[in-house]
């Protein structure tokens, strides 16, 4: 048991370090305003948005770890409880770290493609006053073409999962109610939720879609913060 406890503590420390490295990287990007991921680079505002994904995953993992620990008493008593706590917390930091990395990568890719398309359109038109009509394909199901601006990590879907799914007609999110499967499904929703919501519901425009999804993200964050405050008050 002692050896298993030492190994689990080491693995948990490595996963936590991975999350911390991403967090520090995000802080550096916020300062210098430049990021390079998967041979793609961004500068300015878009780079700092990607940095927020890298920075946000570590605090989010800590918050979720505290909530889970308080809800089901991970530590328990004795070596077995400590072993369970190390494993769960390590996995939480690993999953959130990967989620932050994927979100930043998708944002960099989508922003680079968007900037490239805009540059190409400007060159072809010869004037920035000319704009191309973009067909609104939202709500057309699997046949819908999803704009690159939509293909981003969805924090609202990640934090509110099945509740977000009901509000965005993405009923596959109800799988989050299934024990064990929900652990994986929340990350699937974070990565694919925006695409599903675009296909399943009619939106006025890409800007309207992004504006609504941003509200969902803020609501999800507020719910977590309220849960933490209530937990602290109850434990006193």
Backbone torsions as a table, in degrees:
resi	resn	phi	psi	omega
1	UNK	NA	-38.1	-179.7
2	UNK	-63.6	-41.1	179.4
3	UNK	-64.9	-42.8	178.9
4	UNK	-62.7	-38.5	179.6
5	UNK	-65.5	-40.4	179.2
6	UNK	-66.8	-41.2	179.8
7	UNK	-65.3	-44.8	-179.5
8	UNK	-64.0	-37.8	178.1
9	UNK	-65.3	-39.7	178.5
10	UNK	-65.3	-44.4	179.3
11	UNK	-64.0	-42.8	178.0
12	UNK	-61.1	-39.6	179.1
13	UNK	-65.0	-39.4	179.2
14	UNK	-64.3	-45.2	179.7
15	UNK	-64.6	-39.8	177.7
16	UNK	-65.2	-37.8	178.4
17	UNK	-65.2	-39.5	176.7
18	UNK	-57.8	-45.8	178.6
19	UNK	-64.3	-40.0	-179.6
20	UNK	-65.7	-40.1	178.9
21	UNK	-61.7	-43.5	177.7
22	UNK	-62.8	-38.5	179.2
23	UNK	-62.8	-45.6	179.4
24	UNK	-65.4	-40.5	177.3
25	UNK	-59.1	-43.1	178.4
26	UNK	-61.0	-40.1	178.0
27	UNK	-63.3	-41.0	178.8
28	UNK	-62.7	-43.0	179.7
29	UNK	-63.4	-40.4	178.2
30	UNK	-59.5	-34.6	-177.7
31	UNK	-77.4	-48.0	-174.1
32	UNK	-88.6	-17.6	177.7
33	UNK	70.3	31.2	179.7
34	UNK	-148.1	137.9	179.8
35	UNK	-141.6	146.8	176.3
36	UNK	-132.7	120.5	-179.1
37	UNK	-135.5	129.5	177.0
38	UNK	51.0	47.8	177.8
39	UNK	64.5	16.9	176.0
40	UNK	-119.6	144.0	-176.9
41	UNK	-132.4	152.6	177.6
42	UNK	-139.2	153.8	175.3
43	UNK	-134.5	159.5	175.5
44	UNK	78.7	-144.3	-173.4
45	UNK	-60.5	-44.2	-178.9
46	UNK	-63.0	-35.9	177.8
47	UNK	-65.0	-40.6	-179.2
48	UNK	-69.5	-30.5	174.9
49	UNK	-64.6	-43.3	176.9
50	UNK	-61.9	-36.7	179.6
51	UNK	-63.8	-33.0	178.9
52	UNK	-63.8	-34.0	176.1
53	UNK	-64.8	-41.3	-179.8
54	UNK	-68.1	-39.6	-179.4
55	UNK	-73.8	-36.5	-172.5
56	UNK	-71.7	-24.8	-174.5
57	UNK	-66.7	-35.0	-177.7
58	UNK	-68.7	-50.9	175.9
59	UNK	-61.0	-38.1	179.7
60	UNK	-62.7	-41.5	178.7
61	UNK	-63.9	-41.0	179.1
62	UNK	-63.1	-43.5	-179.1
63	UNK	-64.3	-47.3	179.6
64	UNK	-62.9	-39.2	177.9
65	UNK	-60.5	-42.2	178.5
66	UNK	-65.3	-41.2	-179.7
67	UNK	-63.9	-46.5	-179.4
68	UNK	-64.6	-42.7	-179.9
69	UNK	-61.4	-42.7	179.9
70	UNK	-70.8	-31.2	-175.8
71	UNK	-77.0	-40.1	-174.7
72	UNK	-121.4	8.3	176.9
73	UNK	53.2	67.3	-177.0
74	UNK	-56.9	-45.0	-173.5
75	UNK	-62.3	-45.5	-177.7
76	UNK	59.0	-140.0	179.2
77	UNK	-135.5	145.6	177.0
78	UNK	83.6	177.4	-178.5
79	UNK	-59.9	-36.3	-178.9
80	UNK	-62.0	-40.4	178.3
81	UNK	-66.6	-40.9	178.7
82	UNK	-64.9	-38.9	178.1
83	UNK	-62.8	-45.6	179.6
84	UNK	-63.2	-40.3	179.9
85	UNK	-64.2	-43.1	179.1
86	UNK	-61.5	-43.6	-177.3
87	UNK	-65.7	-49.2	-176.8
88	UNK	-65.0	-45.3	-178.6
89	UNK	-66.8	-37.4	177.2
90	UNK	-62.4	-44.2	179.5
91	UNK	-65.2	-35.9	178.5
92	UNK	-62.4	-46.8	-179.9
93	UNK	-66.0	-37.4	178.3
94	UNK	-64.3	-48.2	-177.6
95	UNK	-63.5	-44.1	179.9
96	UNK	-68.9	-35.6	177.0
97	UNK	-62.5	-45.3	178.0
98	UNK	-63.5	-41.6	179.4
99	UNK	-61.2	-42.6	178.3
100	UNK	-64.1	-41.2	178.4
101	UNK	-63.7	-47.5	-179.7
102	UNK	-62.3	-43.0	-179.8
103	UNK	-62.6	-44.2	179.4
104	UNK	-64.5	-42.5	-179.4
105	UNK	-62.9	-44.1	-179.5
106	UNK	-66.1	-37.3	178.7
107	UNK	-66.3	-43.5	179.0
108	UNK	-61.9	-45.2	-179.4
109	UNK	-62.9	-47.9	-178.5
110	UNK	-64.3	-41.3	-179.2
111	UNK	-67.7	-39.3	179.7
112	UNK	-65.6	-42.5	178.4
113	UNK	-63.8	-41.6	-179.9
114	UNK	-63.9	-44.1	179.2
115	UNK	-65.1	-37.2	178.7
116	UNK	-66.2	-41.7	179.0
117	UNK	-64.5	-42.3	179.7
118	UNK	-64.2	-40.5	179.0
119	UNK	-64.8	-41.0	179.9
120	UNK	-65.7	-41.0	179.2
121	UNK	-64.9	-39.0	179.8
122	UNK	-64.0	-40.0	-179.6
123	UNK	-68.2	-39.1	-178.4
124	UNK	-71.5	-37.9	-178.1
125	UNK	-80.4	-28.7	-179.1
126	UNK	77.8	3.4	179.3
127	UNK	-156.2	136.8	179.0
128	UNK	-74.3	-5.9	179.9
129	UNK	-80.4	-17.0	-177.6
130	UNK	-91.3	128.2	179.7
131	UNK	-125.4	147.9	-178.9
132	UNK	-95.9	144.4	178.4
133	UNK	-77.4	129.0	179.8
134	UNK	-109.5	121.5	-178.1
135	UNK	-68.4	135.9	177.6
136	UNK	-87.2	107.1	-176.2
137	UNK	-101.1	6.6	-176.6
138	UNK	-62.7	148.6	177.5
139	UNK	78.8	7.6	-177.1
140	UNK	-98.0	13.1	177.1
141	UNK	71.5	-148.6	-177.1
142	UNK	-64.0	-22.2	-178.9
143	UNK	-77.8	-11.0	-176.3
144	UNK	-70.6	137.5	173.1
145	UNK	-88.1	122.3	-175.9
146	UNK	-90.6	120.4	179.1
147	UNK	-62.4	150.6	-179.1
148	UNK	-63.0	-27.9	179.3
149	UNK	-66.5	-21.6	-178.8
150	UNK	-87.0	-26.9	-174.4
151	UNK	-77.6	70.9	179.5
152	UNK	-133.5	164.4	177.1
153	UNK	-61.5	136.0	-177.4
154	UNK	-111.1	102.8	-178.4
155	UNK	-69.7	-31.1	177.7
156	UNK	-63.6	-43.9	178.0
157	UNK	-66.5	-36.7	-178.8
158	UNK	-68.1	-43.4	-174.4
159	UNK	-82.8	-35.4	-175.5
160	UNK	-107.3	-4.6	177.7
161	UNK	29.4	-103.0	-170.8
162	UNK	-66.9	-28.9	176.7
163	UNK	-66.8	-44.6	175.6
164	UNK	-60.4	-39.3	-178.9
165	UNK	-60.6	-42.0	178.4
166	UNK	-64.6	-39.2	-178.7
167	UNK	-73.5	-20.0	-177.9
168	UNK	-115.5	16.1	177.9
169	UNK	55.8	33.4	178.2
170	UNK	-112.5	81.2	-167.3
171	UNK	-76.6	-8.9	174.4
172	UNK	-65.0	-18.1	178.2
173	UNK	-64.9	-17.9	178.3
174	UNK	-64.9	-14.4	175.7
175	UNK	-65.1	-15.5	176.8
176	UNK	-67.7	-13.7	177.1
177	UNK	-82.8	-8.1	179.9
178	UNK	-88.0	121.0	-179.6
179	UNK	-55.4	145.3	-179.2
180	UNK	73.7	-50.2	178.3
181	UNK	-62.8	-29.7	-178.2
182	UNK	-63.9	-28.7	-179.9
183	UNK	-62.1	-39.3	179.4
184	UNK	-81.5	-38.5	-172.0
185	UNK	-64.1	-33.2	-179.0
186	UNK	-63.3	-34.7	179.0
187	UNK	-75.6	-34.4	175.3
188	UNK	-63.4	-41.2	178.5
189	UNK	-65.0	-39.9	178.3
190	UNK	-60.7	-40.0	-177.0
191	UNK	-81.3	-38.0	-173.4
192	UNK	-111.7	-6.1	-174.7
193	UNK	-57.7	-41.9	-178.6
194	UNK	-61.7	-43.1	179.8
195	UNK	-64.6	-43.1	-180.0
196	UNK	-64.6	-43.4	-179.3
197	UNK	-63.7	-37.5	178.4
198	UNK	-64.6	-39.9	-178.4
199	UNK	-75.9	-31.5	-171.8
200	UNK	-91.1	-15.2	-175.2
201	UNK	-137.0	145.9	179.7
202	UNK	-81.5	130.8	179.5
203	UNK	-123.1	150.4	-178.7
204	UNK	-65.7	-37.9	-178.2
205	UNK	-168.2	174.6	176.3
206	UNK	-62.8	-40.4	-179.9
207	UNK	-62.8	-40.8	177.6
208	UNK	-63.1	-43.4	179.5
209	UNK	-60.0	-48.9	-177.5
210	UNK	-65.2	-36.1	179.1
211	UNK	-64.7	-43.5	179.8
212	UNK	-67.3	-42.3	-179.3
213	UNK	-66.0	-32.1	176.8
214	UNK	-65.6	-36.5	177.5
215	UNK	-65.3	-40.7	177.1
216	UNK	-60.1	-40.7	179.9
217	UNK	-62.7	-43.9	179.6
218	UNK	-66.3	-37.5	177.6
219	UNK	-64.1	-42.9	178.5
220	UNK	-60.4	-43.0	178.5
221	UNK	-63.6	-41.0	179.6
222	UNK	-62.9	-40.5	179.8
223	UNK	-62.1	-43.2	179.8
224	UNK	-64.1	-44.2	-180.0
225	UNK	-63.0	-41.9	177.6
226	UNK	-63.1	-40.6	179.1
227	UNK	-62.3	-39.3	179.1
228	UNK	-65.6	-46.0	179.9
229	UNK	-60.8	-44.9	179.1
230	UNK	-62.6	-38.3	179.4
231	UNK	-63.3	-42.3	-180.0
232	UNK	-65.1	-42.5	-179.3
233	UNK	-65.6	-40.2	-178.8
234	UNK	-68.8	-34.8	-176.1
235	UNK	-75.5	-11.9	-179.7
236	UNK	-75.3	NA	NA
